[in-house]
Amino acid sequence: MTAGLRIAVMLDNAVSAAQVRTLLPGAAGSLVVAAGRSRLTGLGVDGAVFHELGTLDPGAAVELLGRRVGGERVAREPAAARELVALCAGLPLAVCVAAARMAARPRQTVAALAGAMTQETGRLEVLQLGGERAVRSALDESYRCLPPATARAYRLLSLPPLTVLTGPLVAAACAVPPSEADRLLDDLAEAHLLEDLGPDDATRAARFRFHDLVRLHAVQCAQREETAAVRDRTVRRALEWYLATATAARALLSPTHRRLRRDYVFPVRPLAFADAGAALRWFDTGRGELMAAVRTAADRAWHSVTWQLVDSLQPLFLRLRPYDLWIEAHRLGLEAARRAGHPQGVSRMLTTGGSGLYNAGQLDEAVVWFTDALQDAKAREDRRAEAQALHGLAQSHRLAGRLPLAESLFAQALALREAIGHDRGAALSRLCLGDIALATDRPRQARSLLTRARTDLLAVPDPYDAARALAFLGRTHAHEAIEDHPTAERLLAQALEEFRATGSLHWQARVLEMLGQTAEDRGDAATARDRYGASLDRYATLSPSDARRLKERIRNLAPPPATP
């Protein structure tokens, strides 16, 4: 019947390449489109071109909904329509089923259907027509086709509260070799049960994720087919992998910081990072996953995992300054360390959490946290922790403008750190005393303190804090009592480059602001405006209060000359 004809054939729900080959027309110029739940990679030898259909973007999903139920009906409830298609996770079948339900119920509002779907356990049940669970049936069919090991991975990988899956994480969560983990991910992507996100920027590992409705189906399969003990072990393995990897990243980024204990239940193989820059990129791109891990550990009362995870995230908080996450994590970590009965963990959470509070401008609460840390350290006769608490308390008062009190506390911290031989801590206290000397118009004293701090921090080595000392040293040379602007500019420019090397966006913004102040000091308003603008660009994503200060600086500058 079709010999010699140029025809187009649409083959839907194809299971295998062999099934499609029997239906390929022999005439030249014909076209076959084969759609299936798996990739049908075997058709590549037949000259097939592959096109992966992703999920619908929100606008397209709303348009599809409107075409099925009427544009006016959807237009009356735009917010509810966006919520509904989001609950459908961009899956066309889910949107079509939701639309058909609405079409059969002309008086039902979009909000009512969206409300029914917000109950997580009932989302798949809502998406049915005439008793047929359309979306669940489609997922069940894909699931039944999986080999046993792949089906097990599908179930288990839905359990950790993580949206991005990589081979090393899968190997840890499923307790399989890395090569097996990669194969399982490929099999699930081949069956279109995972979406391929491309390689990770920091580690180049392939990344995958579940769509929301697919994850929900996989969770229900796990609850039906896996024991509670297996489900718990899977989540614990995943969280411990994040703990081990974050700890390894912290060791690269903060090698001079004192390391606290780590408690693992299962053997774990963390990621290996090429360098500190890769470790910081991993922290940055994975901050959502890492915080989800912290919250899950806290919810499950895994106290040691909780506070140790928070401790391992310190470079993320210090270098990238996500203040809301910094404070939330430490509230959870402090409670967990107390429940775990780990004094050093409590002390660490109080001091690093207090730093988050004062950096976020919550100075009174920061004073409370550092006061608690100081009392705790004295009770335990831990002189190093006592010096750390004094230093943090001093910084809280410094930022609150109580400079004499802050200077006294920094001096106490310095004396204690010198007495116990904590060279890096002593250098940090000198750095802060130099900052106060500069703020109280003692630039030559500031220069002496900051020069010593810079030398000692380079010797540790601690390049991040050494760059901080260099930045303050640059501003010291710009003081009117010294007024060596060329040296100030040179030192600040060097500090900016050092902060670019360490990846600290906050301190890049801070040094650009200092460069703007230096230009303003010597009467160059145009250069000051450019530098303040560059600083504002960085602060805009980090700190609203700092961004407001930069906008005020720019407003207070002399207006630029009129263009002739």
Summary of the structure (lengths in Angstrom):
residues: 564
radius of gyration: 29.6
end to end distance: 80.4
largest distance: 98.1
contacts: 1871
relative contact order: 0.04
helix: 69%
strand: 4%
